[in-house]
Amino acid sequence: DAGVIQSPRHEVTEMGQEVTLRCKPISGHDYLFWYRQTMMRGLELLIYFNNNVPIDDSGMPEDRFSAKMPNASFSTLKIQPSEPRDSAVYFCASSLRQARMNTEAFFGQGTRLTVV
Amino acid sequence: GDSVTQMEGPVTLSEEAFLTINCTYTATGYPSLFWYVQYPGEGLQLLLKATKADDKGSNKGFEATYRKETTSFHLEKGSVQVSDSAVYFCALLFSSNTGKLIFGQGTTLQVKP
């Protein structure tokens, strides 16, 4: 397997524009996580899914952020409208639940978002 | 609520020095514990893990022991190398059926030749 694949790797956009980040989890994994990493706040869990269903979105900063997982092999994180303070590295990760325990999470390379 | 606290960095060491990065957690039940490493420009990679009390995780010369009595999972290495320079994250997997994984704030390690 190629691992967790995120696209794009880098995104530069103007304030007010819509941004869509994409993630393809490892095949067969049933958990998918979206994290945001900044110098100030470290690594924050935004939302996670189990079997394509959002389980906990309490980390989503505000209504401008939304995430979907239409099927087991694809998820998106959308910011609309984007603001400069959204600039960060966004990571997607996936894991598998086996024998009532979760395996470790496998991370993508991240998307570095810059909003100017 | 459940949380993970790591020692603040950056930690700067000379090559072959002994490394300790402290990690303590607050959790209900019995979480699984992990150390992840992030090299510059890359995503996080699992370094080691422990799933129950007194387990010792080890990999690439790094070790950490799951101490339930002190709610700790400190990372150690006897002799660091320049190539160990990275950011290290302690993480906790909730013991309930949620699958929720949360991280400490990360500790930057810089090893000088």
Contacts between the chains, C-beta under 8 A, distances in Angstrom:
chain1	res1	chain2	res2	distance
A	4	B	43	7.7
A	31	B	99	4.8
A	33	B	101	6.4
A	35	B	103	7.7
A	42	B	103	7.1
A	42	B	104	7.6
A	42	B	105	4.0
A	42	B	106	5.5
A	43	B	44	7.9
A	43	B	89	6.5
A	43	B	103	4.5
A	43	B	105	7.6
A	43	B	106	6.6
A	45	B	100	7.3
A	45	B	101	7.2
A	45	B	102	5.8
A	45	B	103	7.7
A	48	B	99	7.1
A	48	B	100	6.5
A	48	B	101	7.8
A	50	B	99	6.0
A	55	B	98	6.5
A	55	B	99	7.4
A	55	B	100	7.6
A	56	B	98	7.1
A	56	B	100	6.2
A	91	B	43	6.0
A	91	B	44	7.1
A	93	B	44	7.6
A	93	B	101	7.6
A	95	B	99	6.9
A	95	B	101	7.3
A	97	B	99	6.2
A	100	B	97	7.7
A	101	B	32	7.0
A	101	B	51	6.8
A	102	B	32	7.4
A	102	B	93	5.7
A	102	B	99	4.8
A	102	B	101	7.5
A	104	B	34	6.0
A	104	B	46	4.5
A	104	B	49	5.9
A	105	B	46	7.8
A	105	B	101	5.4
A	106	B	46	7.7
A	107	B	36	7.9
A	107	B	43	3.8
A	107	B	44	4.5
A	107	B	45	7.2
A	108	B	43	5.5
A	109	B	42	6.5
A	109	B	43	4.9
A	110	B	42	7.9
A	110	B	43	5.4
